């Protein structure tokens, strides 16, 4: 893949992952009445409830197949503070996935403003993503899904959520009376755009000195408070930071960024810096785990957009 083409793709993909000025300047896409981009086909099932909160809804696209299909779970971006499932087209090509025989689910989840009674606040969106995944597995027979071949996709905070699912131990409770809770929360793979791979402020500033994101995940007002209180919240970091959760046997992941890495140097966009990717890749490779990182000029690029990676991993 040529560097120029790769750069154009990544820039287009990462626009509006979080509610920033660059997102506001992005040219509006033509929308359907449903709120999805015109390129997204009509869902097989819409506004399916997977929990009790108003944001616990998902849409499902069923791939045509006589045998159970793989599935991609798409988790939207927005800093866990905004966004919706209708951003689906930013993170995955639904038509290409369906054509490849892969079904698709796009979810909404509780945002930070819905997390007042949850400690830490980031537990709400992360556990909602896990619950949605478990719910989808509970529908495997009805929706013709292969529960062993489910991948995740998303951008920014949704990418961080996807990596958390990829690396966290299984949340299934085999003794639960709730059949959904008995289902696995593990993934087969993940392909994400501009993820934050750590929620440890010390790691963030070591990798990228002008880091400023993440404190809200733990109820901190700003990054300075986040860094100052790090020692107090180490148990939370250990539980909710993807980097801290990586262990042998975890599934393969793919990450794509719109900038080149520069470890230890200030970055133009520290919230989505490729530094996150190369440091996670380094960590994964030490454990023998597959971890692909794509950025302008990256060596040995095997897949172009995230959807190509998902198709390769879920259909092989």
Number of C-alpha atoms within 10 A of each C-alpha: 11 8 12 10 11 21 18 12 17 22 12 12 22 22 20 21 28 24 15 12 10 12 14 12 10 11 8 9 10 10 13 13 7 11 13 19 18 14 14 18 13 14 15 13 13 15 15 12 17 22 14 8 12 11 18 19 19 21 19 22 24 19 24 15 13 7 10 19 26 27 33 30 26 31 31 32 31 19 23 25 17 17 20 18 20 18 23 25 20 20 26 29 17 22 18 13 21 21 12 17 21 28 28 28 24 28 27 25 29 23 22 20 11 15 17 12 9 12 13 17 22 23 19 21 24 23 18 22 27 25 23 27 27 23 21 25 23 19 13 16 12 9 19 19 24 17 23 16 19 27 28 30 30 31 35 27 30 31 28 29 32 31 32 26 28 25 24 21 16 14 17 18 14 13 9 11 9 10 14 21 19 18 23 22 24 25 26 21 25 28 32 32 31 29 28 29 28 25 24 23 23 17 15 24 18 13 23 24 16 17 21 18 18 24 21 18 25 18 18 17 12 13 16 13 13 25 19 12 14 17 11 10 14 12 10 18 21 15 16 26 21 24 25 19 19 21 16 11 11 21 20 19 27 23 29 29 27 24 22 16 21 14 18 14 15 15 21 10 14 21 23 27 27 30 25 26 27 23 19 22 22 13 17 21 13 9 14 13 19 15 20 22 24 28 23 22 15 14 9 10 14 12 16 15 22 24 20 16 20 28 21 12 19 20 12 5
